[in-house]
Amino acid sequence: MSKSQVNPGRGVRGIGRILTVLGIVVLAVGVAVYAAVAAQLDAEKIPINGDTPFMNSVFGSAEGATPKEVKGPLGAIAQSEGIKMHTEKMPGSYGFEDLNGSTAAQIAHVRSTKDYPGAGTEEADAKMTALWNMMNTSSFLRSSLLLSAMAFGVSLLVAGIGLVVLLTGLGLLWVGKQLGDQAPAASRLGASPRGDQGRDDQSQTA
């Protein structure tokens, strides 16, 4: 009787062990990355604007109340949307009504062409420079928050893939065990008819 007949599930169990270990490693990496990004955001203590348009029912807060902090992907998106909303309103607070709601590219064009009220005067130029700096800062903050949200998404994707691989490996281990347990019984069933036939031949000869 060959080894393949005795242990038909050996190869399946081997693949199952490899996938199980690989799944555990990938799952651990995904969880570790998620935890690391969450810890970094929590250490930054970034408050979420209470009037954020994204999931305001969850992250919004009444005026004067302690704002919630960014701790996960949804909080990062909420704060990025809050920054975007306030940035779009920012030009009006500087008295440049014609720039109200403008994008950073439009403000860059106006700044370079000196096409704004009081261009050339120290006060107007200083306000425009401050406005430009704030637009750049808000753009950087939004990009950083959205990058954090993307990192959360990638880590969840990696963890999900690891979980699927782990479950597949465990399933193959179970299948291999079942095949290994069934092999001896199948061998006995296959040997029994031959033994009966031999006894029948002997009786006929006698």
Buried (B, 14 or more C-beta within 10 A) or exposed (E): EEEEEEBBBBEBBEBBBEBBEBBBEBBEBBBEBBEEBBEEBBEEEBBBBBEBEBBBEEBBBEEEEEBBBBBBBBBBBBBBBBBBBBBBEBBBEBEBEEBEEBEBEEBBEBBEEEEBEBEEEEEBBEBBEEBBEBBEEBBEBBEBBBEBBEBBEBBBEBBEBBBBBBEBBBBBBBBBBEBBEEBEEEEEEEEEEEEEEEEEEEEEEE
